[in-house]
Amino acid sequence: MATVSPLAKYKLVFLGDQSVGKTSIITRFMYDKFDNTYQ
């Protein structure tokens, strides 16, 4: 039987000015979605 190693967990901190797209980048990599509408 093959041994399965657990997935590595990482914590990231995204810093930056307001309205530069931090949430969009996070959403893109976590859910493979990108909302390009401006609010």
C-alpha positions as CSV (number, residue, x, y, z in Angstrom):
1,M,0.0,0.0,0.0
2,A,1.3,3.4,-0.9
3,T,1.8,6.0,1.8
4,V,-0.1,9.3,1.2
5,S,1.5,12.4,2.6
6,P,-0.8,15.2,3.9
7,L,-1.2,18.4,1.9
8,A,1.0,21.3,3.0
9,K,-0.8,24.3,4.4
10,Y,0.4,27.8,4.0
11,K,-0.7,31.2,5.3
12,L,-0.4,34.2,3.1
13,V,-0.9,37.9,3.8
14,F,-1.9,40.2,1.0
15,L,-1.0,43.8,1.7
16,G,-1.6,46.8,-0.5
17,D,-3.5,50.0,-1.2
18,Q,-7.2,50.1,-1.5
19,S,-8.9,49.2,-4.8
20,V,-5.8,47.5,-6.4
21,G,-7.3,44.0,-6.8
22,K,-6.1,42.0,-3.8
23,T,-9.5,40.2,-3.5
24,S,-9.7,39.6,-7.2
25,I,-6.3,37.9,-7.1
26,I,-7.3,35.7,-4.1
27,T,-10.6,34.8,-5.8
28,R,-8.8,33.9,-9.0
29,F,-6.4,31.5,-7.4
30,M,-8.8,29.9,-4.9
31,Y,-11.9,29.5,-7.1
32,D,-10.5,29.9,-10.7
33,K,-12.9,32.7,-11.3
34,F,-12.3,36.4,-12.1
35,D,-14.9,39.1,-11.9
36,N,-13.7,42.1,-14.0
37,T,-16.6,44.4,-13.2
38,Y,-15.7,47.5,-11.3
39,Q,-17.8,48.4,-8.3
